[in-house]
Amino acid sequence: MAVSLLLALVTGCRKDNLIPPIDRTTTPRAMGAFIENNYDLSILTAALKKTGLLDTLNQGGPFTFFAPDNAAFNRMGITGPGDVAKMDVDSLRFMLRYHIIRNRYFTATFPRQMDNRYLTLSGEEIYVSVVRANTITPDDDMFVNGALIFKESKRNIALANGVLHILAKPLKLSQGTVQDYIAADTSLTLFAAAMKQFNLWDGLKTNKPLTVFAPANSAFLKYGLTAEKIASMNPADYKAITFAIYPVEMRPMHIFSTDGYLLSGTSTVGDGGIKAGEYSIAPGYSYSSYYNEETSFISVLKKKAGNWYPNEDGPSGANYLNGLANADHKCSNGIVHVIDDLFLNPDLMKQ
């Protein structure tokens, strides 16, 4: 499984864009009108109106729209149309266009494989992954950039000029590098300081594709690691993996929070996890349709005498900071996941 995880997710798995079959949809309502008249999409409606895209979705097409509902925006801290009104119109328009691709794509149109790439109206690509994770329900599990596409009545909504699929969270995209994203996030200043102190900072701009698990400031402070403490640390006194574990030793990989689930049906652990030195990082995910709840976690194991054991050099795992809202930040050269704990306690990593 380890080989499967790394090889399946590294950048080499590019797929050609696929042309869906012609759909003879005769539903008179256009996509924009459907969204505007759906209470659960009121925040999206406000965003589309502010950017002028609601008119676009009422004409032309066909389009496939991966649309966040109100609950998805709420998870990102966007509570209503009032929050949308405060946003920069150009940035908002770009992000909305990042959720839309041309042509009609019903879920059965997408191949069952990881990381099918599709060009969005923003000019940037999204990654659509499809697997049959279980045999209990007939619907495939589908994710866009790690974001769940809901099942049953919330997918394959056929409209006059396209198809609507409801997402569990908005997609996140930064046009800058991983380094740019981390530098701009005020909750990651101590992580940035550690990357600089341990000579890992430049790789966050030049290497690709990267997957970075970035501990928030609160995680560093839990171990007494202030900016002053980090500045006084001598890299030669610590094992190289101490901070290299977070960008997974700068090895090329492109892993969303739900990829382990897609490959195994739960998560990938031990030999099936992401290797970094003698450690294994295993992102886990589950979704309960009954409670409409997503659960996520990241396990950390250490290999000893050929077997995997709970990590003894730090916590046995971490969570994404404030849940999946802080996972899957797509950047130009990789993905950033903001986490709430350190994988390794530096005090236990001295040579």
Secondary structure, DSSP 8 states (H G I E B T S, - for coil): -HHHHHHHHSTT----------------S-HHHHHHT-GGGHHHHHHHHHHTHHHHTTSS--EEEEEE-HHHHHHTT--SHHHHHTS-HHHHHHHHHTTEEES---GGGS-SSS-EEEEBTTS-EEEEEEE---SSSSS-EEEETTEEB--GGGS-EEETTEEEEEESS--EE-SS-HHHHHHH-GGGHHHHHHHHHTT-TTHHHH--SEEEEEE-HHHHHHTT--HHHHHT--GGGB-THHHHTTTGGG------TTHHHHHHSSB--GGGSEEETTEEEEEEEEEETTTTEEEEEEEEEEEETTEEEE-SSS-SEE-BTTGGGGS-EEETTEEEEEESS-SS-GGG-B-
